[in-house]
Amino acid sequence: MSPMTKSFIHDIYSFAKQEGVDIVSFDKGQSKDEVTQRYLAKFSAQEGVLYIGKAQEKFNTFRTSKKFSTDT
């Protein structure tokens, strides 16, 4: 992980601790809308940060495989 990334993550965790904001880790397939609605129901301020969401990273990749044709 690059130093810039480590610094960014550290700053996010510091902000969350300082401001009392929860960091929520989302599981695969978990509804972020449902979590947000629960936090909104408890939120009474005019504006602010509800929570910091941490989701699995999505990225495309490729696979290599040998394909065999009975025609060739």
PyMOL commands that set and color helices and strands:
alter all, ss='L'
color gray80, all
select helices_A, chain A and resi 3-19+32-42
alter helices_A, ss='H'
color red, helices_A
select strands_A, chain A and resi 23-25+52-54
alter strands_A, ss='S'
color yellow, strands_A
deselect
rebuild
show_as cartoon
